[in-house]
Structures are given as C-alpha cells and as structure tokens.
Amino acid sequence: MRKIYILIIIFSLYFINTASSQNILTWEACVAEAKKKHPDLISAAEKVKQVKADKMIEISSALPQIDGTLSGKSTKASTGATSDSYSYSVTGTQLIFDGFKTLHDISSSSKTLEAEEYNYKVTSSDIRLNLRNSFVGLLKAQELSILTKDISERRRQNLKLVNLRYEAGREHKGSLLTAEADLANAEYEAKQAERNIILYQRELSKEMGLEKLNLVSVKGRFSLTRDYDIKPDIENLADTTPFLQELIAEKEATRYDLKSKQADFFPAVYLNGSAGKSSGEWPPDDDSWSFGMSVTLPIFEGGSRIVDIRKAKSKLRQAETDERSGRDSVLFTLEKTWKDIRDTIENLSVQEKFLQAAEERAKVTQAQYETGLISFDDWIIIEDNLVSAKKSYLNAQANMMIAEAYWIQAIGGTLEYDE
C-alpha cells in the first residue's frame, strides 16, 4: 500500500506540473496564436483575397467574351395551324483596341493589390507591437508581484526591529507608525500587482485573438532581440518600410487610373462573330454565321469624361502629397524610436548601478541601525531608496523592451520578424 501511495503522489505531481507548464507561454507561442486567430490579421488577409479577385476580373475583360443561346418555341395562327422553331448559336466578342484603357485598368488593379499586400504587413506590424507590449506588460507584472512580496516581507522585518527598539524605549512612536505605514503600503502594492497580472492576462488574450480570457503566465527574459550599437541609415531604411511602400503603390494605382480615364477619348474596336443553326424541327439543320468588326466612340456625355479626368488628376496629386507626408512621418518615427531605444539601453545601465549602490548601502545601514549607530530617519531613507531602486530597475528593463518593440514596428517588423 505504501508503494501505491507513493506512485499516486508521483503521478499527481507529474500531471500538476504538466498542467502548469501548459499555462506558461513563450513569446513564440503568443506569436503563433496571434497569427492564427487575431481578427484584424484575418480581416487584412481577406481584403487581399478580394483585391486579387478584382484584378482577375479586370484581366478577364481583355479575354474573349463568348456566349451561347438555345431557344425553342411553338406558335399558333388564327387558322389553328401551329408551327415550331428551334435555334442555337454561339457568339463571341474580342477587344482589339481601346486606347490601352483595359491595360491601364489591369495595371491599376495590380498596384492596388500590391498596396493591399503592404497594408497586410502594416497590420501585422501593428499587431506585433501591441502583442509585444502586452507580453512585456504581463512579464513585468509577474516580476513586480514577486518584487512587491519581497518588499512587503522586508518591511515586515523592519517593523519587528523598530517595534523591539520602541518597546525597549530606544525609538519613538512616530518611527513605529512610519514603519507600520510602510508595511501597509507594501502590502497594498503587492495586492495591486496581483490585480495587474489579471489585467495584462486579459490584454494578452485579446492581442492573441482569443475570444475568452486565458489565465496564462509568460516566460521570457528582459533582453533585446538584436544589438543596437550602430545607427542604421534612416533615409534608406524609411524607403523599405511597408507603410511607405503602401503609399507608393497607392500613388501608382491612381496614376494608372488617370491614364485609364484619358483612354476613354479613344475609340474601342471589337471583333464580333457568331455561328449557329435554326429550323422548324429539332435538331435544327440550317446553318448561319456572321463575322465583323465594330467601333464605338462616345461623342457627347455631358462632359462627364472631362470631369472624370479632373477628378483622377486631383486623386493623383493627393496620393503624391500623402506619400511625401508619409515619408516625413516615417523618418521622424524612425529617428525618435532609435533615440528612445538608445536612451533606454543606457538608462538600464545607470539604474543597475543605482540598484547595486542601494543594496550595498542597505546592508551597511541595516547593521548600523540594529546597533544604534544611526537614527531611524537616516536608516529609513536608505530603505526607501532601495525599494525605489528595485522598482526603477524593473521599469527600466521593461521600458527597454517596449522601446525595442516600437523600433521594430517603425521599421515594419511583422509577426514573422523573430522567426
């Protein structure tokens, strides 16, 4: 029986550990979920499919258009006599020339498709930014929960020490009340940190595209994915971003739209042909066919074609200015996010030094206060500095990762960036 109990305990621990490990997600696992389930990404992918279909529709207009007809009818005259007639035929039309209007329409749809594909990358890049921020937020919340519990325990030990000195008559009541307030504040921050975990869990579930809250933990390190020692060429980097490439493609699409409108002033030339059979009996056996050419040229449409050209020119000018404005915005964003990431990297180094100094001073002053070499006011300042240094260091770690996430989004890094 003792062996059986031992086996039961071992299996129970195994399944508990397995269940726990399934609720711990890495960054790669979060990305995989977002790629499959995020509604904005799915919507962007469907828009690409729709524009692809529009392009195929434009291409089909340049191909032969073939129709088939089949008819049969019976008629009765006033004399009571009836007659039957049957026929079937195939007709075809092929565009020969329309001032290259169809060609420009196809080119416009190709550029529109290209723009939509870049928009998909922009959407993926935005999703990665939000997902990364949520991941770092939850990672920070988990670490802050551990940190605040440690701080709370340290404050509790400090209160015991102050209370002993107060009971011995070597400390006044104000110091005791201050120590009690510090403990109460530490316990409040520990509870607040626990609530923050739930909040970031919900945010991470949303950014992964999950329909329900998933109470997960995340696993990762506060480190960068790349080295950022050398500043890249911002000017050249801007031209490769999906956002700017989307604006360029949209501009080219409007340029082809303008050429298409201008082609409306040219005649459209078609080849037409048909072949079929008809007679009063089924199957019909009287052959008939025709072959020819037709030319259409709008003469007057109330000036609508001229207005269409003016409108197309205005859209092109708008697209050109949007591209210029977009490039200026991308250049500024790249410059700012590069500055931010360098600032956070250097700030982390500074905060690490402050933390090391605060820990060393706290060790010394703890012993000095216990032996009565320093006052409560001097000691508690050092303790407060230690608590502040620990929080500042954690914030600096998280801020560095978030700054990197904004930089990656600025250069157009998608969900596939880390693969």
C-alpha positions, 0 to 999 in steps of 0.5 A, a space after each residue: 500500500 505504501 508503494 501505491 501511495 507513493 506512485 499516486 503522489 508521483 503521478 499527481 505531481 507529474 500531471 500538476 506540473 504538466 498542467 502548469 507548464 501548459 499555462 506558461 507561454 513563450 513569446 513564440 507561442 503568443 506569436 503563433 496564436 496571434 497569427 492564427 486567430 487575431 481578427 484584424 490579421 484575418 480581416 487584412 488577409 481577406 481584403 487581399 483575397 478580394 483585391 486579387 479577385 478584382 484584378 482577375 476580373 479586370 484581366 478577364 475583360 481583355 479575354 474573349 467574351 463568348 456566349 451561347 443561346 438555345 431557344 425553342 418555341 411553338 406558335 399558333 395562327 388564327 387558322 389553328 395551324 401551329 408551327 415550331 422553331 428551334 435555334 442555337 448559336 454561339 457568339 463571341 466578342 474580342 477587344 482589339 483596341 481601346 486606347 490601352 484603357 483595359 491595360 491601364 485598368 489591369 495595371 491599376 488593379 495590380 498596384 492596388 493589390 500590391 498596396 493591399 499586400 503592404 497594408 497586410 504587413 502594416 497590420 501585422 506590424 501593428 499587431 506585433 507591437 501591441 502583442 509585444 507590449 502586452 507580453 512585456 506588460 504581463 512579464 513585468 507584472 509577474 516580476 513586480 508581484 514577486 518584487 512587491 512580496 519581497 518588499 512587503 516581507 522586508 518591511 515586515 522585518 523592519 517593523 519587528 526591529 523598530 517595534 523591539 527598539 520602541 518597546 525597549 524605549 530606544 525609538 519613538 512612536 512616530 518611527 513605529 507608525 512610519 514603519 507600520 505605514 510602510 508595511 501597509 503600503 507594501 502590502 497594498 502594492 503587492 495586492 495591486 500587482 496581483 490585480 495587474 497580472 489579471 489585467 495584462 492576462 486579459 490584454 494578452 488574450 485579446 492581442 492573441 485573438 482569443 475570444 475568452 480570457 486565458 489565465 496564462 503566465 509568460 516566460 521570457 527574459 528582459 533582453 533585446 532581440 538584436 544589438 543596437 550599437 550602430 545607427 542604421 541609415 534612416 533615409 534608406 531604411 524609411 524607403 523599405 518600410 511597408 507603410 511607405 511602400 503602401 503609399 507608393 503603390 497607392 500613388 501608382 494605382 491612381 496614376 494608372 487610373 488617370 491614364 485609364 480615364 484619358 483612354 476613354 477619348 479613344 475609340 474601342 474596336 471589337 471583333 464580333 462573330 457568331 455561328 449557329 443553326 435554326 429550323 422548324 424541327 429539332 435538331 435544327 439543320 440550317 446553318 448561319 454565321 456572321 463575322 465583323 468588326 465594330 467601333 464605338 466612340 462616345 461623342 457627347 456625355 455631358 462632359 462627364 469624361 472631362 470631369 472624370 479626368 479632373 477628378 483622377 488628376 486631383 486623386 493623383 496629386 493627393 496620393 503624391 502629397 500623402 506619400 511625401 507626408 508619409 515619408 516625413 512621418 516615417 523618418 521622424 518615427 524612425 529617428 525618435 524610436 532609435 533615440 528612445 531605444 538608445 536612451 533606454 539601453 543606457 538608462 538600464 545601465 545607470 539604474 543597475 548601478 543605482 540598484 547595486 549602490 542601494 543594496 550595498 548601502 542597505 546592508 551597511 545601514 541595516 547593521 548600523 541601525 540594529 546597533 544604534 549607530 544611526 537614527 531611524 530617519 537616516 536608516 529609513 531613507 536608505 530603505 526607501 531608496 532601495 525599494 525605489 531602486 528595485 522598482 526603477 530597475 524593473 521599469 527600466 528593463 521593461 521600458 527597454 523592451 517596449 522601446 525595442 518593440 516600437 523600433 521594430 514596428 517603425 521599421 515594419 517588423 511583422 509577426 514573422 520578424 523573430 522567426 
